[in-house]
Amino acid sequence: MRRFSLPAIIILVWGLIALIGPVLPLDPNRIELAKILGAPEWQAWLGYDDLGRSIGQRLIMGAHTSFLVASGVVMVSFLSGTLLGMLGAWFGGPWDKGLVSIIDIFIAFPGILLAIALAGLLGPGLMNAVVALAVTGWVGFARLARAQTLSMKHRDHVEAARALGSGTVTIVSRHLLPLILAPLIIEATFAIAGVVIAEASLSFLGLGVQPPGASWGSMIRDGTRYMLVAPHMVLAPGLAIFLVVIAINLLGDRLRDAMDIKEISANRE
């Protein structure tokens, strides 16, 4: 359990800040002209930005944005990708070939570039960014679910369930999904880290959260013009992204090791 402690604590803090941030008595858009580019002080531990707004309060609202986007995108991608991958592998034939062709088309383009293109076509805005990331995020889950289903669909317990007259929904939900769920959960952890970076990238480019909304990516974009005189404008959101992403990746690695049957057997021996 100690292996999970530090990454889990960081992720838990991120989630708690994201959930309770909107109900806290904060005013992240309050402008104080006298404190423009102000250094950290006891009233604002992370200082002020180029409009005199508290970076700490905007960092909290940025955590709320990144958490909601990551959770929503990964949930939609997980459900849609898993369903499509399992159905394609189960029914095979033209359904599977069509799914593989679509997946190949999406893989031909880097995910973030395709998301930027879709967000640009849909227009700037948080919801459009979520749609763009979800449209490109289901592919990894579909590939993994399809591969796992192909390896499991001819197992003895699945053939026995089919021989006993169980329907497709019953076999898929009770005999296939529980067996392929572990690698999909691990894939979801890495997908969350990818979405956090992608959302920050879209906001950095002006395709995500729009002013005066707060996003870690837009905070970094605003701070790049003042790095020599106010480096805290970039350091605070940059460090937040770094900690969250590395914590999620570490947790994913450790979950993968913990769910590896071969490694568990070796440790027992």
C-alpha positions in Angstrom: 0.0 0.0 0.0 2.9 2.4 0.6 3.7 2.3 -3.1 0.3 3.9 -3.8 0.4 6.5 -0.9 2.1 9.5 -2.4 0.5 9.4 -5.9 -2.9 8.7 -4.4 -2.5 11.6 -1.9 -1.7 14.0 -4.8 -4.6 12.8 -6.8 -6.9 12.9 -3.8 -5.9 16.5 -3.1 -6.5 17.4 -6.7 -9.9 15.9 -6.7 -10.9 17.5 -3.4 -9.8 20.9 -4.4 -11.6 20.5 -7.7 -14.8 19.5 -6.0 -14.9 22.0 -3.2 -13.4 24.9 -5.1 -16.7 26.2 -6.6 -18.3 26.4 -3.1 -15.4 28.2 -1.4 -15.7 32.0 -0.9 -13.3 32.7 -3.7 -13.3 35.5 -6.3 -10.7 34.4 -8.9 -11.7 37.2 -11.3 -11.3 40.1 -8.9 -8.9 42.7 -10.3 -6.6 44.7 -8.0 -4.7 47.2 -10.0 -2.3 48.0 -7.2 -1.1 44.3 -7.1 -0.5 43.7 -10.8 2.3 41.1 -11.2 2.7 41.2 -7.4 5.0 38.7 -5.8 3.7 36.0 -3.4 2.6 37.4 0.0 0.6 36.2 3.0 -2.7 37.2 1.4 -1.9 35.4 -1.8 0.8 32.8 -1.4 1.2 32.4 -5.2 1.2 36.0 -6.0 -0.9 37.9 -8.6 -1.1 37.9 -12.4 -0.9 40.6 -15.0 -4.5 41.8 -14.1 -3.9 41.7 -10.3 -5.9 38.5 -9.8 -5.0 36.0 -7.2 -3.0 33.1 -8.9 -3.8 30.8 -6.0 -7.6 31.2 -6.4 -7.3 30.8 -10.2 -5.2 27.7 -9.7 -8.0 26.2 -7.6 -10.6 27.0 -10.3 -8.2 25.6 -12.9 -8.0 22.4 -10.9 -11.8 22.3 -11.1 -11.7 22.7 -14.8 -9.1 20.1 -15.5 -10.7 17.6 -13.2 -14.1 17.9 -14.8 -12.7 17.7 -18.3 -10.5 14.7 -17.5 -13.3 12.9 -15.7 -15.9 13.6 -18.4 -13.7 12.8 -21.4 -12.3 9.6 -19.9 -15.7 8.4 -18.9 -17.3 8.9 -22.3 -14.2 7.5 -24.0 -14.1 4.5 -21.7 -17.7 3.6 -22.2 -17.9 4.2 -25.9 -14.5 2.7 -26.8 -15.1 -0.4 -24.7 -18.5 -1.0 -26.1 -17.4 -0.6 -29.7 -14.3 -2.7 -29.2 -16.1 -5.6 -27.6 -19.0 -5.6 -30.1 -16.7 -5.5 -33.0 -14.6 -8.4 -31.8 -17.7 -10.4 -30.7 -19.6 -10.1 -34.0 -16.6 -10.0 -36.3 -17.0 -9.9 -40.0 -17.8 -6.5 -41.6 -18.5 -5.0 -38.2 -15.0 -5.7 -37.0 -13.4 -4.7 -40.3 -15.3 -1.4 -40.3 -14.2 -0.7 -36.7 -10.6 -1.5 -37.5 -10.7 0.8 -40.5 -12.1 3.6 -38.4 -9.4 3.0 -35.7 -6.7 3.0 -38.3 -7.9 6.4 -39.7 -7.8 7.9 -36.2 -4.4 6.4 -35.4 -3.0 7.9 -38.7 -3.2 11.4 -37.0 -1.6 12.3 -33.7 -4.4 12.5 -31.1 -3.6 16.0 -29.9 -3.3 17.4 -33.4 -6.7 15.9 -34.3 -8.2 17.3 -31.1 -6.8 20.8 -32.0 -8.3 20.5 -35.5 -11.7 19.5 -34.2 -11.7 22.1 -31.5 -10.8 24.7 -34.2 -13.7 23.6 -36.4 -16.1 23.5 -33.5 -15.0 26.9 -32.2 -13.3 27.9 -28.9 -15.1 26.9 -25.7 -14.8 24.3 -22.9 -17.7 22.1 -24.1 -16.2 22.0 -27.7 -12.9 21.0 -26.2 -14.5 18.2 -24.3 -16.2 17.0 -27.5 -13.0 17.1 -29.4 -11.0 15.2 -26.8 -13.8 12.6 -26.4 -13.9 12.1 -30.2 -10.2 11.3 -30.3 -10.0 9.5 -26.9 -12.1 6.4 -27.5 -9.7 4.8 -29.9 -7.3 3.5 -27.3 -10.0 1.9 -25.3 -11.6 0.4 -28.4 -8.3 -1.2 -29.5 -7.6 -2.6 -26.1 -11.2 -3.9 -25.6 -11.2 -5.5 -29.1 -7.8 -7.3 -28.5 -8.9 -8.6 -25.1 -12.2 -9.7 -26.3 -10.7 -11.6 -29.2 -8.4 -13.5 -26.8 -11.3 -14.3 -24.5 -14.3 -15.0 -26.7 -13.3 -18.7 -27.4 -12.4 -19.5 -23.8 -14.1 -22.6 -22.3 -16.4 -20.7 -19.9 -17.6 -18.5 -22.7 -18.3 -21.5 -25.0 -20.1 -23.1 -22.1 -22.3 -20.1 -21.5 -23.1 -20.0 -25.2 -24.0 -23.7 -25.2 -26.3 -23.2 -22.3 -28.2 -20.6 -24.3 -27.0 -17.4 -22.7 -27.6 -14.3 -24.8 -25.0 -12.0 -26.2 -25.6 -9.3 -23.5 -25.3 -11.8 -20.7 -22.1 -13.4 -22.0 -20.5 -10.0 -22.7 -21.5 -8.4 -19.4 -20.9 -11.4 -17.1 -18.2 -13.5 -18.8 -16.1 -11.1 -20.8 -16.3 -7.7 -19.3 -15.1 -8.7 -15.8 -12.0 -10.4 -17.3 -10.9 -7.5 -19.5 -11.8 -4.7 -17.0 -8.4 -4.6 -15.3 -6.3 -3.5 -18.4 -9.1 -1.1 -19.3 -8.9 0.5 -15.8 -5.1 0.9 -16.2 -5.6 2.4 -19.6 -8.1 4.9 -18.1 -5.5 6.1 -15.6 -3.0 7.0 -18.3 -5.8 8.5 -20.4 -6.7 10.9 -17.5 -3.1 12.2 -17.5 -3.2 12.6 -21.3 -6.5 14.5 -21.1 -5.1 16.9 -18.4 -2.2 17.8 -20.7 -4.5 18.0 -23.8 -7.0 20.3 -22.0 -4.1 22.5 -20.9 -2.7 22.6 -24.4 -6.1 23.5 -26.0 -6.5 26.3 -23.4 -3.0 27.5 -24.0 -3.9 27.8 -27.7 -7.1 29.7 -26.9 -9.4 26.8 -27.9 -10.4 25.7 -24.4 -11.6 27.7 -21.5 -12.3 31.3 -22.5 -11.6 34.4 -20.4 -12.3 35.2 -17.7 -12.5 31.4 -16.9 -9.5 29.8 -15.3 -7.5 27.0 -16.8 -3.9 25.9 -16.1 -3.1 26.1 -19.7 -4.4 29.6 -20.2 -2.6 30.7 -17.0 0.7 29.5 -18.5 -0.1 31.3 -21.8 -0.8 34.6 -19.9 2.4 34.2 -17.9 4.8 33.5 -20.7 4.9 37.2 -21.5 6.1 38.1 -18.0 8.5 35.3 -17.2 11.4 37.6 -16.5 9.5 39.9 -14.1 6.8 37.5 -12.7 8.0 33.9 -13.1 5.4 32.7 -10.5 2.7 33.2 -13.1 4.1 30.2 -15.0 5.7 28.2 -12.2 2.5 27.7 -10.2 0.2 26.2 -13.0 3.2 24.4 -14.5 4.1 22.7 -11.2 0.4 21.8 -10.7 0.2 20.1 -14.1 3.5 18.3 -13.5 2.5 17.0 -10.1 -0.9 15.8 -11.2 0.3 14.1 -14.4 3.3 12.4 -12.8 1.1 11.2 -9.9 -1.5 9.7 -12.3 1.2 8.0 -14.3 2.9 6.6 -11.2 -0.4 5.3 -10.0 -1.1 3.7 -13.4 2.3 2.0 -13.4 1.7 0.6 -9.9 -1.8 -0.5 -10.7 -0.4 -2.3 -13.7 2.2 -4.1 -11.6 -0.3 -4.9 -8.9 -2.7 -6.4 -11.5 0.0 -8.4 -13.3 -0.8 -12.0 -12.6 2.7 -13.2 -13.7 4.4 -10.8 -11.3 2.0 -11.7 -8.4 2.7 -15.4 -9.0 6.5 -14.7 -9.1 6.4 -12.8 -5.8 4.4 -15.6 -4.1 7.0 -18.1 -5.2 
